[in-house]
Amino acid sequence: MRRVPWLMFGVLLFTLPSFAQQTTPAPYIEISGTYSYVRISSTKTNYNGASMSFAVNPKPWLGIVGDIGGYHEAAPQGFPSGNLVSYLFGPRLYYRTQSSITPFAQVLFGGAYDTTSGQSALAMTAGGGFDLKIADHVSLRLGQGEYFMTRFGSYTQNNLRISTGIVFTFGEK
């Protein structure tokens, strides 16, 4: 499972030249709010929550992203429920065409905090998704799926994060 992030990074790196030939204008700033589902693999628990991201796009094919998410696990009665907070940053690559659908891929790095245990962790996501433009400055994030790695101490968890929501765009580059 450790090869997945490196494979995603390699695919992104080798596809960069194809992005340079696009002429479709891109928004300079994107702000998104999404519902997020996180599946923690080691404990087989499900977290529901929300994430918000802010992206600055210096090029039509490149975005610099900051992502903050909060997720809650509703535990069975008699057990403590858990909360997980993630804060991630990194590059996002777009494939913009004349179509109203814009696919993207991203690799984000940062941290996570578990409120139940009070522990902080190293965190990383690698994945992508699709945005559907529905108005001049509004898109729907049809789906975003990511490998979501957390490392609490020396213990690595290989998780899944799936999101959907809305994206607001400002300016054109």
Disulfide bonds with the S-S distance in Angstrom:
none
